[in-house]
C-alpha cells in the first residue's frame, strides 16, 4: 500500500508540474501577443525608432523652412512665432517704441513689429 501511495504522489506531482509549466508558457505567449500581436521586442523597438526618426526629420524640415522665410510688411505673422518666447523688449534692443497694440518679435536675427490685433507685420529691422 505504501508503494502505491508513493507512486500516486510522484504521478500527481509530475502531472501538476507539467501543468504549471504549460500555464507559464501560455501566459508568456498571451503577453507577447498583447504587446505587439506576435512581434518580438526588437521588431517593436525598430518600429519605434523609425517613428522617432521620421518625426525628427519632419521637425528639421519645418525648422529649415521657417528659417528661410522672407519677412515682408503686410504679411500675416505665422502662428508658430506668436508665442511669448519670440517677443522681445524694444528698450533692450534699441528699437523704436511700438504703438499701442503692437509688439516686437525677434526671429532669426530679425526684429519684426507686428500688429497684435490683426497679426500683420508692420515693420522689419535686421540686425
C-alpha positions in Angstrom: 0.0 0.0 0.0 2.9 2.3 0.8 4.4 1.8 -2.7 1.1 2.6 -4.3 0.8 5.9 -2.4 4.3 6.8 -3.2 3.7 6.1 -6.9 0.5 8.1 -6.9 2.2 11.0 -5.1 5.0 11.1 -7.7 2.5 10.8 -10.5 0.3 13.7 -9.3 3.4 15.9 -8.6 4.7 15.2 -12.1 1.3 16.0 -13.5 1.0 19.2 -11.5 4.5 20.3 -12.5 3.8 19.8 -16.2 0.5 21.7 -15.9 2.2 24.6 -14.2 5.0 24.7 -16.9 2.4 24.8 -19.7 0.4 27.5 -17.9 3.6 29.7 -17.7 4.4 29.4 -21.4 0.8 30.1 -22.4 0.8 33.2 -20.2 4.0 34.4 -21.9 2.5 33.9 -25.3 -0.6 35.9 -24.4 1.5 38.7 -23.0 3.7 38.8 -26.2 0.5 38.9 -28.4 -1.0 41.7 -26.4 2.2 43.8 -26.7 2.7 43.5 -30.4 0.5 40.9 -32.0 3.3 38.3 -32.1 6.1 40.7 -32.8 9.2 40.3 -30.7 10.8 43.2 -28.7 13.5 44.0 -31.3 10.8 44.5 -34.0 8.8 46.8 -31.8 11.9 48.7 -30.9 12.9 49.1 -34.5 9.4 50.4 -35.4 9.5 52.9 -32.6 13.0 54.1 -33.7 11.7 54.5 -37.2 8.8 56.6 -35.9 11.1 58.8 -33.9 13.5 59.2 -36.9 10.6 60.3 -39.2 9.4 62.8 -36.6 12.9 64.3 -36.2 13.3 64.6 -40.0 9.9 66.3 -40.3 10.8 68.8 -37.5 14.1 69.6 -39.1 12.4 70.2 -42.5 10.0 72.6 -40.7 12.8 74.5 -39.0 14.7 74.9 -42.2 11.6 76.1 -44.0 10.9 78.6 -41.3 14.5 79.9 -41.2 14.3 80.6 -45.0 11.1 82.6 -44.5 11.3 86.0 -46.0 9.5 88.6 -43.9 7.6 91.4 -45.7 5.4 94.1 -44.4 1.7 93.5 -44.8 2.1 89.7 -44.4 0.5 87.9 -41.5 2.9 86.6 -38.8 2.8 82.8 -38.8 1.1 81.3 -35.8 4.3 79.4 -34.8 6.1 82.7 -34.0 3.3 84.4 -32.0 4.4 82.8 -28.6 6.0 84.7 -25.8 9.4 83.1 -26.4 9.8 85.3 -29.6 8.6 88.5 -28.0 11.4 91.0 -27.2 11.6 94.3 -25.3 12.2 97.3 -27.5 14.3 99.1 -24.8 16.9 96.3 -24.5 17.4 96.1 -28.3 17.5 99.8 -29.3 14.2 99.6 -31.2 11.6 102.3 -31.6 8.7 102.2 -29.1 5.8 100.3 -30.6 2.4 101.9 -30.8 -0.5 100.6 -28.8 -1.5 97.0 -29.9 1.9 96.4 -31.5 4.7 94.1 -30.3 8.3 93.4 -31.4 9.4 89.9 -32.1 12.9 88.6 -32.6 13.1 85.8 -35.2 16.2 84.6 -37.0 18.2 87.7 -36.1 15.4 90.0 -37.5 13.2 92.2 -35.4 9.6 92.2 -36.6 7.0 94.7 -35.5 3.5 93.1 -35.5 0.1 94.5 -35.0 -1.4 92.5 -32.1 -5.0 92.7 -33.4 -4.6 91.6 -37.0 -1.1 89.8 -36.6 0.0 91.8 -39.7 3.7 92.6 -40.0 4.1 96.4 -39.7 7.9 96.8 -39.8 11.1 94.8 -40.1 14.6 95.6 -38.7 17.6 93.4 -39.5 20.5 93.0 -37.1 
